[in-house]
């Protein structure tokens, strides 16, 4: 099949650069140590200068904040901790002045237990909204004690059941993530109609579209069978994803959503779909004629260090061969079969990418962050940048105390489970492993306050105000103010300036980097990840990436001779390398070259 690179493919949302804001740690303007909507508005010029087109804001709706806003109590009200609807209207207006847009976070697999829908649902078995959620009668122990309807584990704490008991009505409700987040019953058409009403509310108000939280979990196998006991002995509950990830009616529901809401707007949609890696299944959602979503977040790269088939809090070795295999799989799948990719390696649910995929030491952090930027800005798909990624922000130091500094519910539950099972001298090795897992993979790493300046609290909030989460210890050296001032003639380009240039190059050469063809270069056994991007009008561009902390040699293939090396993670203006034959790549070096015609 001839790669689809023509102008008939071009859509605004394919070319847009999207910047994810985690609002609680972006910028505080009212002195409470918590980020707010006005803080986002105050930094729009910064984002515009970087090259951002769309601002995606993680949930700012009314919420008890059990899971940092992903437990929503009212979809049409802004939580006072963030501001007001008027503040969001002003944000949308200011974005429009800069030719930018706002993307909202749609969280409709579940609500908060404090949502009016659920308060009504749990009030009695005869409530009109009882069937808006998933209620089941208990199993019973030999002594008559209530037990969960099946053995599914809670996603943010696999030691616990995914079911929560309600003593008042003597039934369990499904709460896959936490007891504070009861799952909506998408089998009920009234629930779906209510969701579509929420979607219309924000699209009519000026939002350009949605990132859809765990949207592939909305359809459950109505038998609710027990899950396979994959976690082994000592575990009462096990992952039940086989019965709710891309469930039996998911595509039907997404097609209805598109038909009833999305088809009436020129909206952008990206679905969060963990646990799905089958090309055919993904294309059922994002294929050009699917009538479901524009794209999804494919988790293969951010799952690269998980034990296969196990939960996220595991460790598994990986190398550049795994990365090459994953990138090639999805780049080729979307080109060959007319789908669309999202491009990302970092978000609010994952650790900092420079710490995860490179070496975040003072010596190599800048080089590694630029290497990742070079890769992402040259891959096909819609590009997502997470707040602080453009600075090369890294994981928190290992010296931080897990008990007092880690705030995320997933980390808190995991640490509590580990202490209960292995603490007190029962299994020091497993306790050490639990600590290592959190130090490498906790979501807290990506949720520290944005580092704006070298001043107090990194400029996130005023001096004398205690931010709700501690600022990373390196803020005096790693901050936006410093990086915007760097890169003058004779100086090394900062990570921020490197991202800015990469985003600008991506837009200038969109025929190649957004819409163009992709093919890996070299042998699969190479220690280097290299690929060729090409477009109908933009020529051929060679990307060569050394994902290692050692110097390696690599041979430029015959027929791909480079006319000019235009960017490199080690250099400010250019790359001093031969255009053909054997070249040497330094530690964590990535280079981009324009090939001869």
C-alpha positions in Angstrom: 0.0 0.0 0.0 1.3 3.5 -0.9 1.8 5.5 2.3 -0.9 8.1 2.8 1.0 11.3 2.9 -1.1 13.6 0.7 -2.9 16.8 1.7 -6.2 15.0 1.7 -5.1 13.6 5.1 -4.3 17.0 6.7 -6.4 17.9 9.7 -5.8 20.6 12.3 -5.8 18.2 15.2 -3.1 16.0 13.6 -0.7 19.0 13.4 -1.5 20.5 16.8 1.1 20.5 19.6 -0.7 19.6 22.9 0.6 20.6 26.3 -0.8 18.8 29.3 -1.2 20.8 32.5 -1.6 19.2 35.8 -3.4 22.1 37.4 -2.7 21.6 41.1 1.1 22.0 40.5 1.3 24.4 37.5 1.0 27.9 39.0 -0.7 29.3 42.1 -1.9 32.8 42.0 -4.2 33.1 45.1 -1.7 32.1 47.8 -3.1 28.8 48.9 -0.2 26.7 47.6 -2.4 25.0 45.0 -2.4 25.7 41.3 -5.4 27.4 39.7 -7.0 28.4 36.5 -5.8 32.0 36.7 -2.3 30.5 37.0 -2.7 28.7 33.7 -3.9 32.0 32.0 -0.9 33.8 33.4 1.5 31.5 31.5 -0.2 31.4 28.1 2.5 33.6 26.5 5.1 31.1 27.8 3.3 28.3 26.1 2.7 30.2 22.9 6.4 31.0 22.7 7.3 27.3 23.2 5.1 26.4 20.2 1.9 25.0 21.9 -1.4 25.0 20.1 -3.7 23.2 22.6 -3.7 23.3 26.3 -5.1 20.1 27.9 -6.0 20.6 31.5 -6.4 17.6 33.8 -9.7 17.7 35.8 -10.6 21.0 37.4 -14.2 20.1 38.1 -15.8 20.1 41.6 -14.2 17.2 43.4 -13.3 15.9 46.9 -9.8 15.3 45.4 -9.6 11.7 46.6 -7.7 11.0 43.3 -6.6 14.5 42.4 -9.8 15.5 40.6 -10.4 12.2 38.8 -13.2 11.7 41.2 -15.8 14.3 39.9 -18.7 15.5 42.0 -20.1 17.9 39.4 -19.1 18.0 35.7 -20.4 21.5 35.2 -18.9 23.3 38.2 -15.3 24.2 38.7 -13.8 23.3 42.0 -13.3 26.4 44.1 -9.7 25.4 44.7 -9.1 26.1 41.0 -11.4 29.0 40.5 -14.8 29.4 38.7 -16.6 28.9 35.4 -15.9 32.6 34.7 -12.2 31.9 35.1 -12.4 29.1 32.5 -14.4 31.3 30.2 -11.6 33.9 30.5 -9.0 31.2 29.9 -10.7 30.2 26.7 -11.0 33.8 25.5 -7.3 34.4 26.2 -6.3 31.2 24.4 -8.4 32.3 21.4 -6.5 35.6 21.2 -3.3 33.6 20.8 -4.8 31.2 18.3 -4.8 28.4 20.9 -7.4 26.1 22.2 -8.5 24.3 25.4 -9.0 20.6 25.7 -10.9 19.2 28.7 -10.4 16.0 30.5 -13.5 13.8 30.3 -13.7 11.3 33.2 -16.9 9.3 32.7 -16.0 5.7 33.6 -16.7 6.7 37.1 -17.7 9.7 39.3 -17.0 10.7 42.8 -19.0 9.0 45.6 -20.1 12.6 46.4 -21.7 13.2 43.0 -25.5 13.8 43.3 -26.1 10.9 40.9 -24.3 8.5 43.3 -25.8 10.0 46.5 -29.2 9.3 45.0 -28.1 5.8 43.8 -26.9 4.6 47.2 -29.9 6.2 49.1 -32.1 3.1 48.5 -32.5 0.1 46.2 -35.6 1.8 44.8 -33.8 5.1 43.8 -34.4 6.1 40.2 -30.7 6.3 39.9 -29.9 3.0 41.5 -29.2 1.5 38.0 -26.9 4.4 37.1 -24.1 2.5 38.9 -23.2 -1.2 39.2 -24.7 -2.8 42.3 -24.4 -6.5 43.1 -25.6 -8.7 46.0 -22.8 -10.1 48.2 -21.3 -13.5 48.3 -21.5 -14.8 51.8 -18.8 -16.4 54.1 -19.6 -19.6 56.0 -20.7 -17.3 58.9 -22.9 -15.1 56.7 -20.5 -12.2 56.4 -20.8 -10.2 53.2 -18.0 -10.8 50.6 -17.3 -9.1 47.3 -19.2 -10.4 44.2 -16.0 -11.5 42.5 -12.2 -11.4 43.0 -11.4 -8.3 40.9 -8.6 -6.1 42.4 -8.8 -2.4 42.8 -6.6 -0.8 40.1 -5.0 1.8 42.4 -4.4 -0.7 45.2 -4.4 -4.3 44.1 -4.4 -5.6 47.7 -8.0 -4.4 47.9 -11.3 -5.4 46.3 -12.7 -3.5 43.3 -16.0 -3.7 45.1 -17.1 -1.5 48.0 -19.8 -2.7 50.5 -22.7 -0.4 51.4 -24.1 -1.6 54.7 -27.3 0.5 54.4 -28.5 -1.4 51.4 -26.5 -4.6 51.9 -25.0 -4.5 48.4 -21.6 -3.9 46.8 -20.9 -1.2 44.2 -18.2 -1.6 41.6 -15.3 0.9 42.2 -12.5 -0.2 40.0 -10.1 2.6 41.0 -10.9 3.5 44.6 -14.0 3.3 46.8 -14.3 7.0 46.3 -14.8 6.4 42.5 -17.9 4.3 41.8 -18.2 3.1 38.2 -21.1 4.3 36.1 -23.3 1.8 34.5 -23.0 2.5 30.8 -25.6 -0.2 30.0 -28.2 2.3 31.1 -29.1 4.7 28.3 -29.9 7.4 30.8 -26.3 7.4 31.9 -25.0 7.8 28.4 -27.5 10.6 27.7 -26.2 12.4 30.8 -22.6 12.0 29.7 -23.5 13.4 26.2 -25.1 16.4 27.9 -21.9 17.1 29.8 -19.9 16.8 26.6 -22.2 19.3 24.8 -22.0 21.7 27.7 -18.2 22.1 27.4 -18.0 22.0 23.6 -20.6 24.7 23.4 -18.6 26.7 25.9 -15.6 26.7 23.7 -13.6 23.6 24.5 -12.0 22.1 21.4 -12.4 18.4 22.5 -11.5 15.8 25.0 -8.9 13.6 26.5 -11.0 10.7 27.7 -9.9 9.0 30.9 -9.8 5.2 30.8 -12.5 5.3 28.1 -11.9 1.6 27.2 -13.2 0.5 30.6 -16.8 1.8 30.2 -18.2 -1.6 29.1 -18.1 -4.5 31.5 -18.7 -8.2 30.9 -22.2 -8.5 32.5 -21.4 -11.9 33.9 -18.8 -10.3 36.2 -16.8 -13.5 36.5 -13.8 -14.1 38.7 -10.4 -13.1 37.3 -7.5 -15.5 36.8 -5.3 -15.6 39.9 -2.3 -14.1 38.2 -0.8 -12.5 41.3 -0.3 -15.8 43.0 -0.8 -17.1 46.6 -1.3 -14.5 49.3 -3.5 -12.3 47.1 -7.2 -12.4 47.6 -7.8 -10.1 44.6 -6.5 -10.1 41.0 -6.6 -7.8 38.0 -9.9 -8.2 36.2 -9.1 -6.3 33.1 -10.0 -9.2 30.8 -13.6 -8.5 31.7 -13.7 -4.7 31.4 -10.8 -3.5 29.2 -12.3 -3.0 25.7 -15.4 -4.7 26.9 -18.2 -6.2 24.8 -20.1 -3.0 24.0 -17.2 -0.4 24.1 -17.2 0.2 20.3 -21.0 0.5 20.3 -20.9 3.1 23.0 -18.1 5.1 21.4 -19.8 5.1 18.0 -23.0 6.3 19.7 -21.0 9.0 21.4 -19.5 10.1 18.1 -22.9 10.0 16.4 -24.8 11.9 19.2 -22.1 14.5 20.1 -18.7 14.5 18.4 -19.9 14.4 14.8 -21.6 17.8 15.4 -18.2 19.5 16.2 -14.8 19.6 14.6 -13.4 18.3 17.9 -10.2 16.6 18.9 -10.5 13.3 20.8 -7.8 11.1 22.4 -8.8 8.1 24.4 -6.8 6.8 27.3 -6.8 3.0 26.6 -4.5 1.1 28.9 -4.1 -2.6 28.4 -4.6 -2.7 24.7 -1.8 -3.5 22.2 -3.5 -5.3 19.4 -3.4 -3.4 16.1 -6.7 -4.6 14.8 -8.5 -3.7 18.0 -6.9 -0.2 18.2 -7.8 0.5 14.6 -11.4 -0.3 15.3 -11.3 2.9 17.4 -8.9 5.2 15.5 -9.1 4.0 11.9 -10.1 6.8 9.5 -13.6 5.4 9.0 -14.1 4.1 12.5 -16.5 6.8 13.7 -15.1 6.6 17.2 -12.0 8.6 18.2 -9.2 10.6 16.5 -6.5 8.7 18.4 -5.7 6.9 21.6 -2.8 6.8 24.0 -1.0 3.6 23.3 0.8 2.5 26.5 3.5 0.2 25.1 6.3 2.7 25.6 5.3 3.7 29.1 4.7 0.0 30.0 8.1 -1.0 28.6 9.6 -1.5 32.1 6.6 -3.5 33.5 6.7 -7.2 34.0 4.6 -8.6 31.2 1.1 -9.4 32.3 1.6 -7.9 35.7 0.5 -4.7 37.4 2.3 -1.3 36.8 4.3 -1.4 40.0 6.8 -4.0 38.8 10.2 -3.7 37.3 11.4 -5.3 34.0 14.6 -4.7 32.1 14.4 -3.2 28.6 16.8 -1.9 26.0 16.8 0.0 22.7 15.6 -3.1 20.7 12.3 -3.0 22.7 11.9 0.7 21.9 12.6 0.2 18.2 10.1 -2.7 18.0 7.4 -0.7 19.7 7.9 2.5 17.7 8.1 0.7 14.4 5.0 -1.3 15.2 2.7 1.7 15.7 4.3 4.0 13.2 3.9 1.5 10.4 0.4 0.3 11.6 -1.1 3.8 11.3 0.6 4.6 8.0 -0.3 1.3 6.4 -3.8 1.1 7.7 -4.9 4.7 7.8 -5.1 5.3 11.5 -3.6 8.0 13.7 -1.0 8.0 16.5 -0.5 10.0 19.6 3.2 10.7 20.4 4.1 10.9 24.1 6.5 9.4 26.7 5.4 11.3 29.8 2.2 12.3 31.6 0.7 12.7 35.1 0.4 8.9 35.5 4.1 8.1 34.8 7.5 9.1 36.2 9.7 11.7 34.4 10.9 10.4 31.1 14.5 11.6 31.4 14.8 9.5 34.6 13.0 6.5 33.1 14.6 6.2 29.6 17.9 8.0 30.0 20.3 9.0 32.8 19.0 11.9 34.9 22.3 12.6 36.6 23.6 16.2 36.5 26.2 15.1 33.9 23.7 13.5 31.4 20.2 15.0 32.2 20.3 17.7 29.5 21.6 15.3 26.8 19.0 12.7 27.6 16.1 15.2 27.7 17.1 16.5 24.3 17.5 13.0 22.9 13.8 12.3 23.9 12.7 15.6 22.5 14.4 14.9 19.1 12.7 11.5 18.9 9.2 12.8 19.7 9.4 15.8 17.5 10.2 13.6 14.5 7.6 10.8 14.9 4.3 10.7 13.1 1.2 11.5 15.1 -0.2 14.2 17.3 2.5 15.3 19.8 1.8 15.7 23.5 4.2 17.5 25.9 3.7 17.2 29.6 4.4 20.2 31.9 8.0 20.3 32.9 9.1 17.9 30.2 10.2 20.8 28.1 12.7 21.6 31.0 13.9 18.1 31.4 12.4 17.9 34.9 13.4 14.7 36.7 12.2 12.3 39.4 12.4 13.4 43.0 15.6 12.4 44.9 15.8 9.0 46.5 16.4 10.8 49.8 12.8 11.9 50.0 10.8 10.1 52.7 8.1 7.9 51.1 5.9 8.2 54.2 5.8 11.9 54.3 6.5 13.2 50.8 4.7 10.8 48.5 1.0 12.0 48.2 -0.5 9.9 45.4 -3.1 7.4 46.4 -1.6 4.6 44.3 1.8 5.0 46.0 0.2 5.3 49.4 -1.8 2.1 48.9 1.2 0.2 47.5 3.5 1.2 50.3 0.9 0.3 52.9 0.4 -3.1 51.3 4.2 -3.7 51.1 4.7 -2.8 54.8 1.8 -5.1 55.8 3.2 -8.1 53.8 6.9 -7.6 54.0 7.7 -5.0 56.7 8.9 -5.5 60.3 11.7 -7.7 59.1 9.5 -10.3 57.4 11.1 -9.8 54.0 13.7 -7.0 53.8 14.5 -7.8 50.1 10.9 -7.3 49.0 10.6 -4.2 51.1 13.7 -2.9 49.3 12.2 -3.8 46.0 9.0 -1.9 46.9 11.0 1.2 47.7 12.9 0.9 44.4 9.7 0.6 42.5 8.3 3.8 44.0 11.5 5.6 43.6 11.4 4.8 39.9 7.7 4.7 39.0 5.5 6.5 41.4 3.1 9.1 39.9 4.3 11.6 42.4 7.5 12.2 40.3 5.6 14.0 37.6 3.3 15.9 40.0 5.8 18.1 41.8 5.3 21.9 41.3 6.3 23.4 38.0 9.8 25.0 38.3 9.4 28.5 37.0 12.3 30.3 38.6 15.3 29.9 41.0 13.4 31.9 43.6 11.4 30.6 46.6 9.1 27.6 45.8 10.5 27.7 42.3 8.1 30.5 41.5 5.1 28.1 41.7 3.7 30.1 44.7 4.9 33.1 46.7 7.5 33.0 49.3 6.1 32.1 52.7 3.4 29.9 51.2 3.7 26.2 51.6 3.0 24.3 48.3 0.7 21.3 48.8 3.5 19.1 47.4 7.2 19.7 47.9 9.2 21.3 45.1 11.9 19.1 43.6 15.3 19.8 45.2 16.9 20.8 41.9 14.7 23.9 41.1 17.5 26.4 41.4 19.3 24.7 38.5 16.4 23.3 36.6 13.8 26.1 35.9 12.1 27.9 33.0 13.6 31.3 33.7 17.1 30.0 33.5 16.5 27.9 30.4 14.8 30.8 28.5 17.9 32.9 29.1 20.3 30.2 27.9 21.4 29.4 24.4 23.1 32.6 23.4 25.9 32.4 20.9 28.6 30.1 22.2 26.4 28.6 24.9 24.8 25.1 24.8 21.1 25.3 23.9 18.9 24.6 26.9 16.4 21.8 26.9 13.5 24.4 26.6 15.2 26.0 23.6 15.8 22.6 22.0 12.1 21.7 22.4 11.1 25.1 20.9 13.3 24.6 17.9 12.1 21.0 17.5 8.5 22.0 17.6 9.1 24.8 15.1 10.9 22.4 12.8 8.1 19.9 13.1 5.6 22.6 11.9 7.8 23.8 9.1 8.3 20.3 7.8 4.9 18.8 8.7 4.7 17.0 5.4 7.6 14.9 6.7 7.4 14.7 10.5 3.6 14.7 10.9 2.3 13.1 7.7 5.3 11.5 6.2 6.5 7.9 5.7 8.5 6.0 8.4 11.0 3.2 8.1 13.5 1.9 10.6 17.1 1.9 9.4 19.9 -0.5 10.1 19.9 -3.9 11.7 17.5 -4.8 14.5 20.6 -5.9 16.5 22.1 -2.4 16.4 22.6 -0.6 19.6 21.3 2.5 17.9 17.7 3.3 17.1 17.6 5.0 13.6 14.8 5.7 11.2 14.1 7.6 8.0 11.2 10.1 7.7 10.2 11.2 4.2 7.4 13.2 2.5 6.1 14.0 -0.9 7.6 17.5 -0.8 9.9 17.6 2.2 12.6 15.1 1.1 14.3 12.5 3.4 15.4 13.0 7.0 17.5 10.6 9.0 17.1 10.4 12.8 19.8 8.5 14.7 19.4 8.0 18.5 21.9 6.5 20.9 19.9 5.4 24.0 22.9 4.4 26.0 25.5 5.9 28.3 28.4 4.8 26.1 30.1 5.9 22.9 29.0 3.7 19.9 29.8 3.5 16.2 27.1 3.4 13.5 27.3 3.2 9.7 25.2 5.5 7.6 23.5 3.2 5.1 24.5 3.5 1.4 21.9 5.6 -0.4 21.0 7.6 2.8 24.0 9.9 2.7 23.4 13.1 4.8 23.8 16.4 3.2 23.5 18.4 6.5 23.2 17.4 10.1 20.8 20.0 11.3 20.3 19.2 15.0 21.9 17.2 17.7 21.4 16.7 21.5 25.0 17.5 22.1 25.3 20.7 20.0 23.9 24.1 19.8 24.0 25.1 16.1 25.0 22.0 14.2 26.5 18.6 14.2 30.1 18.0 13.2 29.9 14.6 11.7 30.5 12.9 8.3 27.4 12.4 6.1 28.3 8.9 5.1 30.3 5.9 6.3 30.9 5.2 9.9 30.1 7.9 12.5 30.6 8.0 16.2 27.7 8.8 18.6 28.5 10.1 22.0 26.6 9.1 25.2 22.8 9.9 24.9 23.4 11.5 21.5 20.6 12.0 19.0 21.1 13.6 15.6 18.9 14.7 12.8 20.1 15.0 9.2 18.7 16.1 5.9 19.6 13.4 3.3 20.9 14.1 -0.2 18.3 14.0 -2.9 
